[in-house]
Amino acid sequence: MSGVLQRLKQFARSPQGQRTIEQVRRTASDPRRRAQAQRLFDKLRARRSA
């Protein structure tokens, strides 16, 4: 498992990882995307409890 975490850390430090992180931050700050994600989580939560 630590190998996976090590690879994630390495990716996050790379230029491509930095671009990906910035893109995710911009997307997460968009209210429309936040609402879309919330609906998805609610749907998954409802499926789990049923």
N, CA and C atoms as a LAMMPS dump frame, in Angstrom:
ITEM: TIMESTEP
0
ITEM: NUMBER OF ATOMS
150
ITEM: BOX BOUNDS ff ff ff
-5.0000000000000000e+02 5.0000000000000000e+02
-5.0000000000000000e+02 5.0000000000000000e+02
-5.0000000000000000e+02 5.0000000000000000e+02
ITEM: ATOMS id mol type element x y z
1 1 1 N 0.822 -1.195 0
2 1 2 C 0 0 0
3 1 3 C 0.864 1.257 0
4 2 1 N 1.967 1.218 0.7
5 2 2 C 2.816 2.401 0.743
6 2 3 C 3.39 2.719 -0.63
7 3 1 N 3.525 1.695 -1.493
8 3 2 C 3.992 1.932 -2.853
9 3 3 C 3.02 2.797 -3.633
10 4 1 N 1.74 2.573 -3.42
11 4 2 C 0.71 3.365 -4.095
12 4 3 C 0.774 4.808 -3.614
13 5 1 N 0.887 4.994 -2.306
14 5 2 C 0.961 6.351 -1.758
15 5 3 C 2.215 7.066 -2.259
16 6 1 N 3.305 6.345 -2.345
17 6 2 C 4.548 6.93 -2.834
18 6 3 C 4.391 7.39 -4.284
19 7 1 N 3.726 6.582 -5.09
20 7 2 C 3.513 6.956 -6.494
21 7 3 C 2.576 8.152 -6.606
22 8 1 N 1.558 8.214 -5.724
23 8 2 C 0.66 9.369 -5.725
24 8 3 C 1.407 10.645 -5.358
25 9 1 N 2.26 10.566 -4.34
26 9 2 C 3.053 11.726 -3.935
27 9 3 C 3.959 12.178 -5.076
28 10 1 N 4.576 11.226 -5.723
29 10 2 C 5.477 11.538 -6.833
30 10 3 C 4.706 12.21 -7.971
31 11 1 N 3.52 11.716 -8.281
32 11 2 C 2.698 12.322 -9.328
33 11 3 C 2.281 13.734 -8.937
34 12 1 N 1.886 13.924 -7.673
35 12 2 C 1.426 15.23 -7.215
36 12 3 C 2.527 16.282 -7.317
37 13 1 N 3.757 15.87 -7.192
38 13 2 C 4.881 16.81 -7.276
39 13 3 C 5.312 17.09 -8.705
40 14 1 N 4.891 16.265 -9.642
41 14 2 C 5.297 16.438 -11.039
42 14 3 C 4.526 17.608 -11.673
43 15 1 N 5.038 18.16 -12.775
44 15 2 C 4.314 19.239 -13.464
45 15 3 C 2.909 18.823 -13.905
46 16 1 N 2.779 17.608 -14.392
47 16 2 C 1.462 17.123 -14.811
48 16 3 C 0.533 17.012 -13.596
49 17 1 N 1.045 16.564 -12.482
50 17 2 C 0.257 16.459 -11.263
51 17 3 C -0.184 17.825 -10.771
52 18 1 N 0.706 18.805 -10.857
53 18 2 C 0.358 20.166 -10.445
54 18 3 C -0.752 20.733 -11.327
55 19 1 N -0.69 20.476 -12.625
56 19 2 C -1.752 20.928 -13.532
57 19 3 C -3.074 20.261 -13.186
58 20 1 N -3.022 18.963 -12.904
59 20 2 C -4.234 18.219 -12.558
60 20 3 C -4.84 18.751 -11.269
61 21 1 N -4.005 18.989 -10.27
62 21 2 C -4.484 19.508 -8.988
63 21 3 C -5.144 20.864 -9.18
64 22 1 N -4.53 21.737 -9.969
65 22 2 C -5.098 23.061 -10.213
66 22 3 C -6.437 22.962 -10.944
67 23 1 N -6.519 22.048 -11.895
68 23 2 C -7.774 21.853 -12.634
69 23 3 C -8.877 21.366 -11.691
70 24 1 N -8.558 20.454 -10.807
71 24 2 C -9.539 19.935 -9.856
72 24 3 C -9.99 21.045 -8.901
73 25 1 N -9.056 21.875 -8.458
74 25 2 C -9.423 22.991 -7.571
75 25 3 C -10.382 23.956 -8.26
76 26 1 N -10.105 24.284 -9.528
77 26 2 C -10.988 25.19 -10.264
78 26 3 C -12.364 24.566 -10.436
79 27 1 N -12.397 23.29 -10.789
80 27 2 C -13.663 22.597 -10.99
81 27 3 C -14.45 22.52 -9.685
82 28 1 N -13.767 22.25 -8.586
83 28 2 C -14.443 22.117 -7.293
84 28 3 C -15.007 23.442 -6.807
85 29 1 N -14.442 24.557 -7.258
86 29 2 C -14.941 25.844 -6.798
87 29 3 C -16.132 26.333 -7.623
88 30 1 N -16.459 25.638 -8.708
89 30 2 C -17.597 26.012 -9.553
90 30 3 C -18.893 25.538 -8.883
91 31 1 N -19.815 26.451 -8.565
92 31 2 C -21.047 26.067 -7.85
93 31 3 C -21.875 25.017 -8.606
94 32 1 N -21.898 25.101 -9.917
95 32 2 C -22.669 24.128 -10.696
96 32 3 C -22.066 22.727 -10.561
97 33 1 N -20.749 22.647 -10.613
98 33 2 C -20.069 21.356 -10.455
99 33 3 C -20.23 20.806 -9.045
100 34 1 N -20.192 21.707 -8.055
101 34 2 C -20.381 21.267 -6.667
102 34 3 C -21.753 20.641 -6.491
103 35 1 N -22.771 21.269 -7.08
104 35 2 C -24.135 20.74 -6.981
105 35 3 C -24.231 19.394 -7.693
106 36 1 N -23.567 19.288 -8.838
107 36 2 C -23.576 18.035 -9.584
108 36 3 C -22.925 16.919 -8.756
109 37 1 N -21.809 17.212 -8.121
110 37 2 C -21.127 16.222 -7.285
111 37 3 C -21.982 15.848 -6.085
112 38 1 N -22.645 16.84 -5.498
113 38 2 C -23.497 16.569 -4.338
114 38 3 C -24.635 15.627 -4.701
115 39 1 N -25.25 15.842 -5.877
116 39 2 C -26.324 14.946 -6.326
117 39 3 C -25.796 13.523 -6.524
118 40 1 N -24.598 13.396 -7.082
119 40 2 C -24.008 12.079 -7.28
120 40 3 C -23.767 11.386 -5.938
121 41 1 N -23.197 12.117 -4.965
122 41 2 C -22.954 11.527 -3.645
123 41 3 C -24.257 11.136 -2.956
124 42 1 N -25.269 11.983 -3.094
125 42 2 C -26.565 11.656 -2.504
126 42 3 C -27.146 10.392 -3.116
127 43 1 N -27.013 10.246 -4.415
128 43 2 C -27.526 9.062 -5.105
129 43 3 C -26.779 7.81 -4.647
130 44 1 N -25.46 7.918 -4.515
131 44 2 C -24.67 6.779 -4.057
132 44 3 C -25.015 6.417 -2.617
133 45 1 N -25.198 7.439 -1.779
134 45 2 C -25.55 7.211 -0.39
135 45 3 C -26.9 6.502 -0.278
136 46 1 N -27.868 6.932 -1.103
137 46 2 C -29.19 6.327 -1.073
138 46 3 C -29.128 4.865 -1.524
139 47 1 N -28.298 4.589 -2.491
140 47 2 C -28.152 3.218 -2.995
141 47 3 C -27.538 2.319 -1.928
142 48 1 N -26.578 2.852 -1.175
143 48 2 C -25.916 2.078 -0.123
144 48 3 C -26.854 1.738 1.013
145 49 1 N -27.724 2.671 1.385
146 49 2 C -28.576 2.438 2.533
147 49 3 C -29.807 1.575 2.182
148 50 1 N -30.091 1.45 0.908
149 50 2 C -31.275 0.671 0.49
150 50 3 C -30.998 -0.811 0.432
